[in-house]
Every structure is written in structure tokens, then in C-alpha cells.
Amino acid sequence: MPKTIRELANELKVSKQTIQYHYQRLPSKNRQKDSQGTNMISPTAERIIRDKVAKPLVANNQQTGSKESNELIATLRREVTDLKSQRDKQLATKDRQIDHLTKLIDQQQQLQLTTVEENRELKAHIQKISGLLEPSGPFQKRQNNASEEDVYKNKSNKSWWHFW
């Protein structure tokens, strides 16, 4: 069924002038007019016009598509570069933290070794001093017994005194 220029333009989503331009360039055998003198497009003419109009649209879409894909690729490359930069910064930060923690652990181990050595020296010193202070033999036993008796007497005296 023949269509008007406006109907075909709406269908192809192009301007009426575009369809009019291609219609004027058709051979006269493919151009028709209805009884009122309106230009009508036969199915054969429609196919010819569609081919001429559709090819530039496809080419434009491909160009637009390739431009968009190029822009997308460029954007993705920038994002990848940014992510690599962020990753490198994070790794550098982690490396500094690991170095710092390693130093702290080393200092803590050195401090612990120093403390253990000082404890050994103090124990040895205490043993040396206690060896000098301890009296040896029967005199020590008599002294210990005497001090125990004094404590007992003091307790019993105090206890006895409390009754009165």
C-alpha cells in the first residue's frame, strides 16, 4: 500500500525534507501521485528510499558507536590507571606499617632479653648476699630457738595480762 512522504519520514524517524529529497531523485516511473495530487510512495520506491536513508543512519550509528566505545575505552583506561595508583599507594602504606611493626617487635624482644639478663644478675646477687648473711652451724640454731621462745613468752605474757 503506498505511503505519503510524511508517513515514511515518521516511520524512518527522519525529516520530511530528507524523504522529499530522495523521492525527487527517483526515476519518474517510481514516482506516483494520488487523485488529489499528493506524492505517494510505492513499495518499490519505499524500498529504494529506505536503503538510501538507512545506510547513512547505520554509518552514523557505527561512527557514534565507535566514538562512544573509544570514549568508554579511554574512561576505563583512566579508571584502571587510577586504581593501580591507589593500589600502589596502599601497598606502600602497608609496607611502612609492616616496617614499623617489625621495629617495634625487635625493640620489645631486645627489652625482654635485657630484662631477663637483669633478673638473672639480681638473683645471683641475692644468692651471694644471702650466703654472706646466713650464720652457719649450732649458733644459728640456738639463735633461731631463742627468738622463737621470746615470741612465745611475749604472746603468753600478753595473754595472761589480758585476764586481769
Salt bridges, closest charged atoms under 4 A:
GLU11 OE1 - LYS3 NZ 2.53
GLU11 OE2 - ARG50 NH2 1.82
GLU46 OE2 - LYS3 NZ 3.06
GLU46 OE2 - ARG50 NE 3.07
ASP88 OD1 - ARG87 NH2 3.29
GLU117 OE1 - ARG120 NH1 3.93
